[in-house]
Amino acid sequence: MSIETALSTTERIAELVNDLDSIATLPEVTAQITSIVNDPKSTATDLHRIISHDPALVAKILRLANSSLYARRYKIDTVDRAIVMLGFDAVHNLAISATIGKLFDHGIISDDFTARDLWTHSVAVAAASREIAKRVCKPMAEQAFLAGLIHDVGLLVELQVCPGKLRQVCRAAKNTNAPFTSLELEIIGCNHAEIGGALATKWGFPEFCRAAAAYHHYPSMAEPEQRLMVSIVYTADTLCCEDAIGFDLTARQQLQDAASFDGQIPLEVILEAQAKLPQFVSDAILMFGDE
């Protein structure tokens, strides 16, 4: 890519992000929770104080804490206990899904897909990313869920700012073998990954989220310290698109084992995730996909 092209692409990304309205700013409760989670001095009490102002979120947290995903022998009946049991990261993920999910309520992406299909895909990739992370670096599991959840948020920007051009991209992707990101660059002037990285930065999300959004189609381009996370999301995205879970046009041309070539994700982990994909994606969509 020439310097001129790179500058043009950067300008186009800034133009699209600056044109946003409802997507540009996180809902207040989510922004507050994000701030608390990112503060090493914060406590469960601090988190409870913010969450308690949102009864719907309280209900979702208690529902998650008592779900089959955690298989508790006793009932979790207070938010404080739920936060301690689930952990800050899991509660943060639930808050993000409960609020960002509303941004996917409306819109037609193409003749075959709606914004809700994109949300279904995002939740599925989040679930798959978490399960893969459990095998390769368990402490990253909840972070991987969040990274997977927002990996395609750049598509929301395109849907809001240039829906006609996004439809053109989808039509071309359906009828050709060209990579989705190449078609975006040709028609829109930049791709959803680049836009998503810029939006994650604007939202104040952690660096691993920005990297996952920006490089989930090209893990080798990510910074070395973020490459494992990006490879996890790449693999999850590829598997979910192969299984046609939700909006599946962006990764139809990707190879599921590409992330294993440099040793980031062992091939056996990818194959195991592929075999178990229907079950843990179904569980996650049941829990997070009904926003």
C-alpha positions in Angstrom: 0.0 0.0 0.0 1.4 3.4 -1.0 1.7 6.3 1.5 -1.0 8.1 -0.4 -3.4 5.2 -0.2 -2.7 4.7 3.5 -3.4 8.4 4.2 -6.6 8.2 2.2 -7.7 5.2 4.1 -6.9 6.8 7.4 -8.9 9.9 6.5 -11.9 7.8 5.4 -11.9 5.9 8.7 -11.9 9.2 10.6 -14.7 10.5 8.4 -16.9 7.5 9.0 -16.3 7.4 12.8 -16.9 11.1 13.1 -20.2 10.8 11.2 -21.6 8.5 13.8 -24.4 9.5 16.2 -25.8 6.7 18.5 -22.9 4.4 18.1 -20.1 6.9 18.8 -20.8 7.1 22.5 -21.1 4.1 24.8 -24.3 4.0 27.0 -23.4 5.7 30.3 -23.7 2.6 32.5 -21.4 0.6 30.2 -18.9 3.4 30.2 -18.9 3.6 34.0 -18.6 -0.2 34.4 -15.7 -0.1 31.9 -14.0 2.6 33.9 -14.4 0.6 37.1 -13.2 -2.7 35.6 -10.1 -0.9 34.2 -9.3 0.6 37.7 -7.1 -1.9 39.7 -8.2 -0.2 42.9 -12.0 -0.8 42.3 -14.0 -3.3 44.3 -17.1 -5.4 43.9 -18.9 -2.7 45.9 -18.0 0.0 43.3 -19.3 -2.3 40.6 -22.5 -3.0 42.5 -23.1 0.7 43.0 -23.2 1.3 39.2 -25.1 -1.9 38.3 -27.8 -1.3 40.9 -29.1 1.6 38.9 -30.0 -0.7 36.0 -32.6 -3.3 37.2 -32.6 -5.1 33.8 -28.8 -5.6 34.1 -29.1 -6.8 37.7 -31.6 -9.5 36.5 -29.3 -10.6 33.7 -26.3 -10.9 36.1 -28.2 -13.0 38.5 -29.6 -15.1 35.6 -26.0 -15.7 34.4 -24.7 -16.5 37.8 -27.4 -19.2 38.3 -27.2 -20.6 34.8 -25.9 -24.0 33.7 -22.8 -22.3 32.4 -21.5 -22.1 35.9 -23.3 -25.1 37.5 -23.5 -23.8 41.0 -24.8 -26.1 43.8 -26.4 -23.2 45.6 -28.5 -20.2 44.4 -26.8 -16.9 44.0 -29.3 -14.4 45.2 -27.4 -11.1 45.6 -25.5 -9.0 43.1 -22.5 -8.8 45.4 -22.2 -12.6 45.5 -22.7 -12.7 41.7 -20.0 -10.3 41.0 -17.5 -12.1 43.3 -18.5 -15.5 41.8 -18.5 -14.4 38.1 -15.6 -11.9 38.4 -15.2 -8.4 37.1 -14.5 -9.4 33.5 -17.5 -11.6 33.2 -19.8 -8.9 34.6 -18.2 -6.4 32.3 -18.9 -8.7 29.3 -22.5 -9.0 30.3 -22.9 -5.3 30.7 -21.3 -4.8 27.3 -23.6 -7.4 25.6 -26.7 -6.0 27.3 -26.0 -2.5 26.1 -24.2 -2.9 22.8 -26.7 -5.5 21.8 -29.3 -2.8 21.5 -27.2 -1.2 18.8 -27.9 -4.2 16.6 -31.7 -4.0 16.9 -32.4 -2.4 13.6 -31.1 -2.3 10.0 -30.9 -4.4 6.9 -27.3 -5.3 6.0 -28.1 -7.0 2.7 -30.8 -9.0 1.0 -29.9 -12.0 3.2 -28.9 -10.5 6.5 -30.1 -8.1 9.2 -28.3 -6.4 12.0 -29.6 -9.1 14.4 -27.8 -11.7 12.3 -24.6 -9.7 12.9 -25.3 -9.7 16.6 -25.9 -13.5 16.5 -22.5 -13.9 14.8 -20.8 -11.6 17.3 -22.1 -13.6 20.3 -21.1 -16.8 18.6 -17.6 -15.6 17.9 -17.3 -14.3 21.5 -18.3 -17.8 22.9 -16.0 -19.6 20.5 -13.1 -17.2 21.4 -13.6 -17.9 25.1 -13.6 -21.6 24.7 -10.4 -21.5 22.5 -8.7 -19.2 25.0 -9.5 -21.7 27.8 -7.3 -24.2 26.0 -4.4 -22.0 25.1 -4.3 -19.4 27.9 -7.1 -19.8 30.4 -6.6 -16.4 32.2 -7.5 -14.7 28.8 -10.9 -16.4 28.5 -13.2 -13.6 29.5 -11.0 -11.0 27.7 -11.3 -13.2 24.6 -15.1 -13.2 25.0 -15.2 -9.4 24.9 -12.7 -9.2 22.0 -14.9 -11.6 20.0 -18.1 -9.7 21.0 -16.9 -6.5 19.4 -14.7 -7.8 16.6 -17.2 -6.8 13.9 -18.4 -3.5 15.4 -17.0 -1.7 12.4 -19.8 -3.2 10.3 -22.3 -1.3 12.5 -20.5 1.9 11.5 -20.8 1.1 7.8 -24.5 0.1 8.3 -25.3 3.4 9.8 -23.1 5.7 7.7 -23.0 4.1 4.3 -25.7 1.3 4.1 -26.0 1.4 0.4 -22.3 0.8 -0.1 -22.3 -2.0 2.5 -25.1 -3.7 0.5 -22.9 -3.4 -2.6 -20.0 -5.0 -0.7 -22.3 -7.9 0.5 -23.6 -8.5 -3.0 -20.1 -8.6 -4.5 -18.9 -10.9 -1.7 -21.8 -13.3 -2.3 -21.1 -13.5 -6.0 -17.2 -13.5 -6.1 -14.3 -15.1 -4.3 -12.7 -11.8 -3.4 -12.0 -11.2 0.3 -14.7 -9.1 2.0 -12.1 -6.6 3.3 -10.8 -6.0 -0.3 -14.3 -5.3 -1.5 -14.8 -2.8 1.3 -11.6 -1.0 0.4 -12.7 -0.8 -3.2 -16.3 0.3 -2.6 -16.2 2.1 0.8 -12.6 3.3 1.0 -11.6 1.3 4.1 -12.7 -1.9 5.8 -14.7 -2.8 8.9 -11.7 -4.0 10.8 -9.9 -0.7 10.5 -13.1 1.2 11.4 -13.7 -1.2 14.4 -10.2 -0.6 15.7 -10.8 3.2 15.6 -14.1 2.8 17.3 -12.7 0.6 20.1 -10.1 3.3 20.8 -12.8 6.0 20.8 -14.8 3.9 23.3 -11.8 3.6 25.6 -11.7 -0.2 25.4 -8.6 -2.1 26.3 -5.8 -2.5 23.8 -6.5 -6.2 23.2 -10.0 -5.2 22.0 -8.7 -2.6 19.6 -6.2 -5.1 18.2 -8.8 -7.8 17.8 -11.2 -5.5 16.0 -8.5 -4.0 13.8 -6.6 -7.2 12.9 -9.0 -10.2 13.2 -8.7 -10.9 9.5 -4.9 -10.5 9.5 -3.4 -11.7 12.8 0.1 -11.5 11.5 -0.2 -7.7 11.4 -1.1 -7.4 15.1 1.5 -6.3 17.6 3.4 -9.3 18.9 2.0 -8.9 22.4 -1.6 -8.9 21.0 -1.1 -11.6 18.4 -2.4 -14.5 20.5 -5.7 -12.8 21.2 -6.1 -11.7 17.6 -5.4 -15.3 16.5 -8.0 -16.6 18.9 -10.7 -14.3 17.5 -9.5 -15.0 13.9 -10.0 -18.7 14.5 -13.4 -18.3 16.2 -14.6 -16.0 13.4 -13.5 -18.4 10.8 -15.2 -21.4 12.4 -18.5 -19.5 12.9 -18.5 -18.3 9.3 -17.8 -21.8 8.1 -20.9 -23.0 10.1 -22.9 -20.0 8.7 -23.8 -18.7 12.2 -25.4 -15.3 11.7 -23.7 -12.9 9.3 -21.1 -15.0 7.7 -19.8 -13.1 4.7 -16.7 -11.6 6.2 -14.6 -14.7 6.7 -15.9 -17.2 4.1 -12.5 -17.1 2.4 -10.4 -17.6 5.5 -8.6 -20.8 6.4 -9.4 -22.2 9.8 -5.9 -23.4 10.5 -4.1 -20.3 9.4 -3.7 -19.2 13.0 -1.9 -22.4 13.8 0.9 -21.8 11.2 3.0 -19.7 13.6 2.2 -21.7 16.6 -0.4 -19.3 18.1 -3.3 -21.8 18.2 -2.5 -25.6 18.1 -4.3 -27.4 15.4 -5.8 -29.9 17.8 -7.4 -27.0 19.7 -9.0 -25.7 16.5 -10.4 -29.1 15.7 -11.8 -29.6 19.2 -13.4 -26.1 19.1 -14.9 -27.0 15.7 -16.4 -30.2 17.1 -17.9 -28.5 20.1 -18.9 -25.3 18.4 -22.7 -26.0 18.1 -23.1 -26.6 21.9 -21.2 -23.7 23.4 -22.4 -21.3 20.8 -26.0 -22.4 21.4 -25.6 -21.8 25.2 -24.1 -18.3 24.6 -26.8 -17.2 22.2 -29.4 -18.4 24.7 -27.7 -16.3 27.4 -26.5 -13.3 25.5 -28.2 -13.2 22.2 -31.7 -12.1 23.1 -31.0 -8.4 23.8 
